[in-house]
Amino acid sequence: MTHQDHQDPYHLGTPQAAPTAPAPGGGPDAVSRGDVLRTLLWAVVVLSAVANMALSFAGAAAPLHLASGVVTVLAAGALVVRGLRGRR
């Protein structure tokens, strides 16, 4: 084994290429827009269902029940459509 075969960690020579960092938002742990949208839709479903239940206990007017029910149905429907499209 010669001196040239031995790797010297303090050798001053041509620099080796440094490993490149992944692009922002492009790593394997990046959250996609679809994940964010699905989370927001679930939050809307839960919040509007809780609001509808609270309105029921409070004895609120029927238009408020209908509005929160429509929001719940639309958000749940969007989740179903996204789920069915994702199967293709």
URTAFEN-V214085 format. One record per backbone hydrogen bond with DSSP energy under -0.5 kcal/mol. CO is the residue of the C=O (numbers start at 1). NH is the residue of the N-H. E is the energy in kcal/mol with one decimal. If there is no record, write none. Layout:
co:CO nh:NH e:E
co:CO nh:NH e:E
This chain:
co:2 nh:5 e:-0.6
co:2 nh:6 e:-0.8
co:6 nh:8 e:-0.6
co:7 nh:9 e:-0.7
co:8 nh:11 e:-1.6
co:11 nh:13 e:-1.0
co:23 nh:26 e:-2.3
co:27 nh:30 e:-1.5
co:32 nh:36 e:-1.8
co:33 nh:37 e:-2.8
co:34 nh:38 e:-2.5
co:35 nh:39 e:-2.2
co:36 nh:40 e:-2.4
co:37 nh:41 e:-2.7
co:38 nh:42 e:-2.3
co:39 nh:43 e:-2.2
co:40 nh:44 e:-2.4
co:41 nh:45 e:-2.4
co:42 nh:46 e:-2.5
co:43 nh:47 e:-2.8
co:44 nh:48 e:-2.6
co:45 nh:49 e:-2.0
co:46 nh:50 e:-2.5
co:47 nh:51 e:-2.5
co:48 nh:52 e:-2.2
co:49 nh:53 e:-2.2
co:50 nh:54 e:-2.7
co:51 nh:55 e:-2.5
co:52 nh:56 e:-1.8
co:53 nh:57 e:-2.2
co:54 nh:58 e:-2.0
co:55 nh:59 e:-0.8
co:55 nh:60 e:-2.3
co:56 nh:59 e:-0.6
co:61 nh:64 e:-0.7
co:61 nh:65 e:-1.3
co:62 nh:66 e:-2.7
co:63 nh:67 e:-2.3
co:64 nh:68 e:-2.2
co:65 nh:69 e:-2.4
co:66 nh:70 e:-2.7
co:67 nh:71 e:-2.1
co:68 nh:72 e:-2.1
co:69 nh:73 e:-2.6
co:70 nh:74 e:-2.6
co:71 nh:75 e:-2.3
co:72 nh:76 e:-2.5
co:73 nh:77 e:-2.6
co:74 nh:78 e:-2.2
co:75 nh:79 e:-1.9
co:76 nh:80 e:-2.2
co:77 nh:81 e:-2.6
co:78 nh:82 e:-2.4
co:79 nh:83 e:-2.2
co:80 nh:84 e:-2.5
co:81 nh:85 e:-2.4
co:82 nh:86 e:-1.7
co:83 nh:87 e:-0.7
co:84 nh:87 e:-0.6
co:84 nh:88 e:-0.5
co:85 nh:88 e:-0.7
